[in-house]
């Protein structure tokens, strides 16, 4: 588990500051949470949302992001640089 860090978030069209540890987001109650949140300019799919009514803050679990690298394909041509 990662340490909590302060992040910029966007829920719907509203921006705010939250705290993120890689899979959980602590955010102010700024409106309906849909299926997706933006955390530091990266989109995450929402797995679950719990509103902590004591603090009026959301505890949002997001799906872990996977980074798929696109493999470069060769066109078969070699490139010669200056000799």
C-alpha positions in Angstrom: 0.0 0.0 0.0 1.3 3.4 -0.9 1.4 6.4 1.5 -1.3 9.0 1.3 -0.6 12.0 -0.9 -2.5 15.1 -1.7 -3.9 15.1 -5.2 -6.1 17.3 -7.5 -9.3 15.5 -8.2 -12.3 16.1 -10.5 -15.7 14.5 -9.8 -18.1 15.3 -12.6 -17.3 18.9 -13.5 -16.2 19.9 -10.0 -12.5 20.1 -9.0 -11.2 19.7 -5.5 -8.3 18.5 -3.4 -8.3 15.0 -2.0 -5.9 12.3 -0.6 -5.0 9.2 -2.5 -3.0 6.1 -1.6 -3.1 4.2 -4.9 -6.5 2.5 -4.5 -8.5 4.7 -2.1 -9.4 8.3 -2.4 -10.6 10.5 0.5 -12.5 13.4 -1.0 -14.9 16.2 0.1 -18.6 15.6 -0.6 -18.8 17.7 -3.8 -21.7 16.0 -5.5 -22.7 12.7 -7.1 -19.8 10.4 -7.8 -20.4 8.6 -11.1 -18.5 5.7 -12.5 -15.3 7.6 -13.0 -13.1 10.1 -11.2 -10.0 12.0 -12.4 -7.1 11.9 -10.0 -4.0 14.0 -11.0 -5.2 14.0 -14.6 -5.6 10.2 -14.8 -9.1 8.6 -15.1 -10.0 5.8 -12.6 -13.0 3.6 -12.5 -15.0 3.8 -9.3 -15.4 0.5 -7.5 -17.3 1.7 -4.4 -18.3 4.9 -2.7 -19.0 5.4 1.0 -20.1 8.8 2.4 -18.7 9.3 5.9 -21.5 11.5 7.3 -19.5 12.5 10.4 -17.0 14.4 8.2 -19.2 14.8 5.1 -16.4 13.2 3.0 -16.3 10.4 0.5 -14.2 7.3 0.8 -13.9 6.1 -2.8 -12.3 2.9 -3.8 -11.0 2.9 -7.4 -9.8 0.1 -9.7 -6.0 -0.1 -9.9 -4.8 1.5 -13.1 -2.9 -0.8 -15.4 -0.3 0.6 -17.8 -0.4 -1.3 -21.1 2.6 -0.3 -23.2 2.0 -0.2 -26.9 4.5 -2.2 -28.8 6.1 -0.4 -31.7 6.0 -2.2 -35.0 8.8 -2.0 -37.5 8.0 -1.2 -41.1 11.1 -3.2 -42.1 13.0 -0.2 -43.3 16.3 0.7 -41.8 17.1 4.3 -41.1 20.7 5.5 -41.8 22.0 8.5 -39.9 24.9 10.8 -41.0 28.2 8.9 -41.3 
